[in-house]
Amino acid sequence: MIKESMFFADPKIKDYREISLDDVLTEYLLCKGTWDGKGNEINKKVSIKSIVDSALFIYNLKSNSTNKKAVEYYCEREACRRILLSGNSIVVPDDIWNKCNMKNKEFTGTK
């Protein structure tokens, strides 16, 4: 159970175990993009530390060391369980990356 003081606004989860890795990866890719300025694909592999802010945002969690460590732990645990972990990075599943890529193209008007 997470204390209400750990949230900025209404709590969206009751326990860190409720964090959805797919939702966190989706938010990260929609924010950071799926291609660079030259049209090269990017973010098919993301570091665990880099997705923490996306999780904090999605779940209205305050940016403090307890929340950051918990988010990092549960995202890493889920990635390991799903065999998505490669060193300190998570290999983004193709279906999530492709869905975000289509959405990013829709937002930018790119074909």
TIKOLMAR-599053 format. One line per 10 residues: number of its first residue (from 1); their letters; for each residue y, z, x of N, C-alpha, C. Coordinates in Angstrom, 2 decimals. Layout:
NUM = A = Y/Z/X/Y/Z/X/Y/Z/X ~ ...
This chain:
1 = MIKESMFFAD = -1.18/0.00/0.84/0.00/0.00/0.00/1.24/0.00/0.89 ~ 2.15/-0.91/0.61/3.38/-1.01/1.38/4.48/-0.23/0.65 ~ 5.21/0.58/1.36/6.31/1.34/0.76/7.40/0.38/0.29 ~ 8.05/0.72/-0.82/9.12/-0.11/-1.35/10.28/-0.24/-0.39 ~ 10.47/0.73/0.48/11.57/0.69/1.45/11.38/-0.42/2.49 ~ 10.20/-1.02/2.54/9.91/-2.09/3.49/10.36/-3.46/2.97 ~ 10.86/-3.51/1.74/11.28/-4.76/1.11/12.79/-4.82/0.93 ~ 13.33/-6.04/0.95/14.75/-6.25/0.65/14.98/-6.23/-0.85 ~ 14.08/-6.83/-1.57/14.22/-6.98/-3.01/12.88/-6.59/-3.65 ~ 12.66/-7.07/-4.84/11.41/-6.75/-5.53/10.21/-7.09/-4.67
11 = PKIKDYREIS = 9.29/-6.16/-4.53/8.08/-6.43/-3.75/7.26/-7.57/-4.35 ~ 6.83/-8.49/-3.50/6.01/-9.60/-3.98/4.54/-9.36/-3.68 ~ 4.25/-8.39/-2.83/2.87/-8.03/-2.53/2.77/-6.50/-2.50 ~ 1.56/-6.00/-2.69/1.36/-4.55/-2.64/0.70/-4.14/-1.33 ~ 0.05/-5.09/-0.67/-0.66/-4.80/0.56/-0.54/-6.03/1.46 ~ -0.48/-5.80/2.76/-0.36/-6.92/3.70/-1.52/-7.90/3.59 ~ -2.66/-7.41/3.13/-3.84/-8.28/2.99/-3.63/-9.36/1.95 ~ -2.61/-9.24/1.12/-2.32/-10.24/0.09/-1.54/-11.43/0.65 ~ -1.16/-11.39/1.91/-0.41/-12.49/2.53/-1.29/-13.73/2.55 ~ -0.76/-14.83/2.06/-1.48/-16.10/2.04/-1.06/-16.93/3.25
21 = LDDVLTEYLL = -2.00/-17.17/4.15/-1.71/-17.96/5.35/-1.26/-19.37/4.96 ~ -1.87/-19.95/3.94/-1.47/-21.28/3.50/-0.02/-21.32/3.05 ~ 0.41/-20.31/2.30/1.80/-20.25/1.84/2.76/-20.07/3.02 ~ 2.36/-19.26/3.98/3.21/-19.02/5.15/3.34/-20.30/5.98 ~ 2.24/-20.99/6.20/2.28/-22.25/6.96/3.10/-23.30/6.22 ~ 2.96/-23.36/4.91/3.73/-24.32/4.11/5.22/-24.05/4.24 ~ 5.62/-22.80/4.09/7.04/-22.44/4.23/7.56/-22.80/5.61 ~ 6.77/-22.50/6.63/7.17/-22.80/8.01/7.38/-24.31/8.19 ~ 6.44/-25.11/7.72/6.55/-26.56/7.90/7.69/-27.15/7.08 ~ 7.94/-26.63/5.92/9.05/-27.14/5.12/10.39/-26.78/5.76
31 = CKGTWDGKGN = 10.42/-25.67/6.46/11.65/-25.24/7.14/11.83/-25.95/8.49 ~ 10.79/-26.00/9.28/10.87/-26.54/10.65/10.60/-28.04/10.74 ~ 9.96/-28.62/9.74/9.73/-30.05/9.73/8.35/-30.45/10.24 ~ 8.05/-31.73/10.05/6.76/-32.27/10.44/6.88/-33.45/11.40 ~ 8.11/-33.81/11.75/8.32/-34.84/12.74/9.64/-34.57/13.45 ~ 9.74/-35.09/14.68/10.96/-34.87/15.45/11.92/-36.04/15.24 ~ 13.02/-36.04/15.95/14.05/-37.08/15.80/13.58/-38.47/16.18 ~ 12.52/-38.56/16.95/11.98/-39.86/17.37/10.85/-40.33/16.46 ~ 10.54/-39.55/15.43/9.48/-39.92/14.51/8.09/-39.47/14.93 ~ 8.01/-38.62/15.95/6.72/-38.10/16.40/6.30/-36.91/15.54
41 = EINKKVSIKS = 5.02/-36.83/15.23/4.51/-35.71/14.46/4.60/-34.42/15.28 ~ 5.04/-33.36/14.61/5.16/-32.06/15.28/4.56/-30.98/14.38 ~ 4.42/-29.80/14.93/3.97/-28.61/14.22/2.59/-28.75/13.58 ~ 1.71/-29.48/14.24/0.31/-29.50/13.79/-0.42/-28.27/14.32 ~ 0.21/-27.62/15.28/-0.29/-26.38/15.87/0.93/-25.48/16.03 ~ 0.89/-24.28/15.47/2.04/-23.39/15.53/1.63/-22.02/16.08 ~ 2.53/-21.40/16.82/2.22/-20.08/17.36/2.29/-19.04/16.25 ~ 1.49/-18.03/16.38/1.44/-16.98/15.38/2.80/-16.28/15.27 ~ 3.43/-16.02/16.39/4.73/-15.34/16.37/5.80/-16.16/15.64 ~ 5.70/-17.49/15.70/6.74/-18.32/15.08/6.66/-18.35/13.56
51 = IVDSALFIYN = 5.52/-18.01/12.98/5.41/-18.05/11.51/5.76/-16.71/10.85 ~ 5.97/-15.69/11.66/6.25/-14.35/11.12/7.50/-14.35/10.23 ~ 8.57/-15.00/10.68/9.80/-15.03/9.89/9.60/-15.70/8.54 ~ 8.76/-16.72/8.50/8.47/-17.39/7.22/7.79/-16.43/6.26 ~ 6.85/-15.64/6.77/6.16/-14.66/5.93/7.12/-13.58/5.44 ~ 7.97/-13.10/6.33/8.94/-12.07/5.93/9.82/-12.60/4.80 ~ 10.25/-13.85/4.92/11.10/-14.47/3.91/10.37/-14.60/2.57 ~ 9.17/-15.13/2.60/8.41/-15.37/1.37/8.19/-14.08/0.58 ~ 7.85/-13.03/1.29/7.45/-11.79/0.61/8.56/-10.74/0.53 ~ 9.79/-11.13/0.85/10.95/-10.22/0.77/10.82/-9.01/1.68
61 = LKSNSTNKKA = 10.09/-9.14/2.77/9.89/-8.02/3.68/11.06/-7.90/4.65 ~ 11.45/-6.69/4.96/12.50/-6.46/5.95/11.98/-6.83/7.33 ~ 12.91/-7.24/8.18/12.56/-7.62/9.54/12.56/-6.39/10.43 ~ 11.44/-5.70/10.45/11.30/-4.54/11.34/9.96/-4.65/12.07 ~ 9.77/-3.83/13.06/8.58/-3.97/13.91/7.28/-3.73/13.13 ~ 7.29/-2.83/12.18/6.08/-2.57/11.39/5.68/-3.80/10.60 ~ 6.63/-4.39/9.88/6.33/-5.57/9.08/5.94/-6.75/9.96 ~ 6.66/-6.95/11.05/6.35/-8.08/11.94/4.94/-7.98/12.51 ~ 4.57/-6.80/12.99/3.22/-6.60/13.56/2.14/-6.77/12.49 ~ 2.39/-6.24/11.30/1.41/-6.36/10.22/1.23/-7.82/9.80
71 = VEYYCEREAC = 2.32/-8.54/9.65/2.24/-9.96/9.27/1.49/-10.73/10.35 ~ 1.84/-10.49/11.59/1.19/-11.16/12.71/-0.32/-10.88/12.69 ~ -0.68/-9.63/12.50/-2.09/-9.24/12.50/-2.86/-9.92/11.37 ~ -2.33/-9.87/10.16/-3.06/-10.43/9.02/-3.09/-11.95/9.03 ~ -2.07/-12.59/9.54/-2.10/-14.05/9.68/-3.13/-14.46/10.75 ~ -3.11/-13.72/11.86/-4.08/-14.02/12.93/-5.51/-13.77/12.44 ~ -5.69/-12.70/11.73/-7.02/-12.37/11.19/-7.53/-13.46/10.26 ~ -6.67/-13.93/9.36/-7.06/-14.99/8.42/-7.34/-16.30/9.16 ~ -6.50/-16.62/10.14/-6.72/-17.85/10.93/-8.04/-17.77/11.69 ~ -8.34/-16.62/12.24/-9.60/-16.42/12.95/-10.78/-16.56/11.99
81 = RRILLSGNSI = -10.67/-15.97/10.83/-11.73/-16.03/9.82/-12.01/-17.47/9.40 ~ -10.94/-18.27/9.32/-11.08/-19.66/8.88/-11.27/-20.63/10.05 ~ -11.43/-20.09/11.24/-11.64/-20.87/12.46/-10.48/-21.86/12.69 ~ -9.26/-21.35/12.56/-8.05/-22.14/12.78/-7.33/-21.69/14.04 ~ -7.83/-20.67/14.68/-7.17/-20.08/15.83/-7.55/-20.83/17.10 ~ -6.53/-21.18/17.88/-6.73/-21.84/19.16/-5.80/-21.16/20.15 ~ -6.32/-20.21/20.90/-5.48/-19.42/21.80/-4.57/-18.53/20.96 ~ -3.27/-18.63/21.18/-2.29/-17.87/20.39/-1.64/-18.73/19.32 ~ -2.29/-19.84/19.00/-1.73/-20.75/18.01/-2.69/-20.99/16.85 ~ -2.12/-21.39/15.74/-2.91/-21.72/14.56/-2.87/-23.24/14.40
91 = VVPDDIWNKC = -4.02/-23.84/14.27/-4.11/-25.27/14.01/-3.89/-25.44/12.50 ~ -2.82/-26.13/12.14/-2.48/-26.30/10.73/-3.49/-27.25/10.09 ~ -4.12/-26.83/8.98/-5.06/-27.72/8.30/-4.37/-29.02/7.88 ~ -5.09/-30.12/7.99/-4.52/-31.44/7.68/-3.96/-31.53/6.27 ~ -4.64/-30.93/5.30/-4.16/-31.03/3.92/-2.80/-30.35/3.75 ~ -2.59/-29.22/4.40/-1.30/-28.52/4.33/-0.23/-29.33/5.06 ~ -0.54/-29.82/6.26/0.44/-30.58/7.03/0.83/-31.85/6.27 ~ -0.16/-32.57/5.72/0.13/-33.81/4.98/0.96/-33.56/3.74 ~ 0.65/-32.48/3.00/1.42/-32.13/1.80/2.88/-31.85/2.18 ~ 3.08/-31.09/3.25/4.44/-30.76/3.70/5.15/-31.99/4.24
101 = NMKNKEFTGT = 4.42/-32.85/4.92/5.01/-34.07/5.45/5.53/-34.95/4.30 ~ 4.74/-35.07/3.25/5.17/-35.87/2.09/6.41/-35.25/1.45 ~ 6.42/-33.93/1.33/7.57/-33.24/0.73/8.82/-33.41/1.61 ~ 8.64/-33.28/2.94/9.77/-33.46/3.86/10.31/-34.88/3.77 ~ 9.43/-35.85/3.67/9.88/-37.25/3.54/10.63/-37.44/2.23 ~ 10.15/-36.79/1.18/10.81/-36.87/-0.12/12.21/-36.28/-0.05 ~ 12.36/-35.14/0.64/13.66/-34.48/0.78/14.64/-35.33/1.58 ~ 14.15/-36.01/2.61/15.04/-36.78/3.48/15.18/-38.23/3.07 ~ 14.36/-38.67/2.12/14.42/-40.07/1.70/13.76/-41.01/2.68 ~ 12.97/-40.47/3.58/12.25/-41.27/4.58/10.96/-41.80/3.98
111 = K = 10.63/-43.01/4.30/9.38/-43.61/3.79/8.31/-43.54/4.82
